[in-house]
Amino acid sequence: MATRYFPIDEYEHRWRLVHAEMQRRGFDTAVVWGRSGGNYCRCGDVLYLVNYYGNSSGQGLDTPFTNARSFAAVILEGGKPPELQSDEAWPRTDLIATDRIEWSRNTIDAVAQSLKH
């Protein structure tokens, strides 16, 4: 059985560091973008914050069915666990470091909608 590389305490520590920096800068919310598969970004910040790496290559064109493939985002709001916005319908929730997981065929729009609420 696969497990997270780091214990959940490590991810919670990372979140506290981001929240502290947000507070220092006067921000209530931060959106951290990452792109996985088929490029050089390698989802670094999203992987670091919630242990998520999408499997889409992101090489295809946007279509009426899907948009912004291979993009994921982590929404951080003071006092809340991070929210992962994934481009995959069935991510490995046992490996992801947050239980706030949403997915969409258009990650960019889904992040915008989440921020409205």
N, C-alpha and C positions, 0 to 999 in steps of 0.2 A: 504494500500500500504506500502510495506517495504521501509525503508530508511537506509542510512548508519548510523552507530552508532555515528560516529564523522563527523563534517562538513568537507568539502573539504579543508578548510584552515588548519586544523590539519594535514591532509596528506601532504599537500604542505610544511608545517613546518618540518615534518619528512624527506621529501626528501632533503630539504635544509641542514638539519643536516648531512645527509649521504654525500651529495655533498661536504660539508665543510670538513668532515673527509677524503674523497677521495682526495681532493685537498691538505690537510695537509700531506697526505702520498705519494703524487705524482702519484695518480692513475687517469686515464682518464675514466675508466669503472669499474663497480662492478657488479657481478652476485650474487644475493641472492637466495638461494635455499630453498624450503620448501616442506614438504610432508604432505598431509592431509589424513584423513580417515584411520581407522584401525591401527594406530600406536601411539606412544607417542610424536612424533614431533608436531603434530597438526598444522602444517603450520605456526607456530608463526610469523616468520619474514615476510613472504609473506602477511599474514593477516594484520600485523602491517603496512606494507608499502602501500598496494593497496586494502585492504579489500577483498581479494579473498581466498576462501576456496573450494577446489575441493571436489566432492562427491564420487570419486572412492575409493574403499577400498584399492586398491593397493595390495591385497592379491593374485591376480592371477599371473600366470607365464607370462613372455613376450612371445609374439607370432609373427608370420609374419605380423599380422594385427595391433598390438599395442605393444608399448614398453614403459617402464618407467611410467606406470599408477600411478596416485596419486602424481606425482612430478610436481611442478610448479616452475617458476623462475621469478624474477624481474631483468631486466637489467637496470642499472642506468648509464647514461652518463652525464657528466657535461653539464648543460644548456638545457637539454631535459627532458620532462616528462618521468617517468619510462615506460618501456615496460614490460607488463605481458606476459609470455609464459605459456599458460594454457594447460592442458591435456583434456579439455572439449570443445566440439564444440560450445556449447551454454551457456556460463557463463552469469550470471545476470549482464549485462553491466550497468544497472541502479544503481547497488550497488558498482561496482568497481570504485576505485578512480582515475583511469587513462583511457584515451581514446585510448591508444596504447595497443591493445590486440591482440595477435596472439594465435593460438592453433595448436596442432599437435598430431598425434598418437604416436610421439616419441619426447617428450619434450627435451631430452638431445640433440638430433640431431638438433632440431629446434633452440635451444639456440646457438649452434655452428655455424649454418648457419647465424643466425642474427648477430653474432659477426663478421663474415667475411665481411659483407656489410657495 
